[in-house]
Amino acid sequence: MLEITLELPDEISVFLSASGSNLERAALEAIALEAYREERLSTSQLRRLLGYGTRGQVHAFLKQHGVYLRYGEADLEHDRQAGDAIEVTPAA
């Protein structure tokens, strides 16, 4: 696994961590968001990178950061087929 070291001036790191956020996690999320925006990461790659268990968590993360979910015709067709495969039991 690649390890990256960032050198920040003390006043910047104090300012960024004042909100109580984890700087390492914030940096990882910023890099991941930008890579997703640039279409260098897929939704599933983003999920694994950030350690989320579900696509729903990824969708919530993207929404929280104002990033639109990429959802194309292939995604729609996949979801349509998955929905068609669900067997519905008639109510008695």
N, C-alpha and C positions, 0 to 999 in steps of 0.2 A: 504494500500500500504506500502511495506517495504521501509524504509529509511535507507541508509547506509552512514556512516561518514568515510571519509578517512583523516588520519593525515599525512601530508607531511611536511618535513623540509622546512623552508622558502626559502632556496636557490633553492630547487627543484621546488617548486611551482612557484617561480619567473621565473625560466628557462622555465618551461612548458607553462606558460601563456604569455611569451614574444612574441610569434607569434600572440597574440591577440585571441587565441582560448579560448573557454569556457571550463574550466576544468571539470565541471560537465558533460557537453555533451560528451566531449572526453572520460571520464571514462565510461560513459554509453555505448558509441559506442564500446570501447575496450572490455568490458564485453560481449556485444551482439555478436560481431564478433567471439570471442573465443567460446562462447556457440554454435554459428552456425557451426563453424569449427568442433567442437566436436559432432555435430549432436544432441545437446540437445535442440535446437530451430529450428522450421521449418521456412520456408520463410514467411509464414503468421504471425507467432508469432513475428518474427523479424520486420516485417512491423508495427505491432501494437505497439511493444515496442518502436520503434524509431519514431512513429507518422507519418509514410508515408501513403499517400492516395492510392498509386498504387504499383503493383508488379514491374513495370518499375523503380520506384524510388529505390526500394530495390535492383534490379539488378544493377543499376548504382552505388549505395553505395558499393555493394560487389566488383564490378569491380574497383572502385576507390581505394579500399583497397587490391586489389590483391587476393581476395577470390573467388574461383570458385563456381558457382551456381550449386547446386545439382539438377540434372535433369535426372531422371531415365526412365525406360520403361513405368511405370505407368503415368508419366507426359506426355510423348510422346503420349501415347494412348489417354489420356484426351484431349490434344490439337488437335489430329487428329480427334476425334469425334466432338469436337467443330467446327473445320473447315468444316467437312462434313455437319454439321447442318446449315451452312450459305447458304441461298438461293441466287443464282446468277440470276439476271434478264438479259436475252439476250439483246445485243445491237441491236437497231433498224436499 
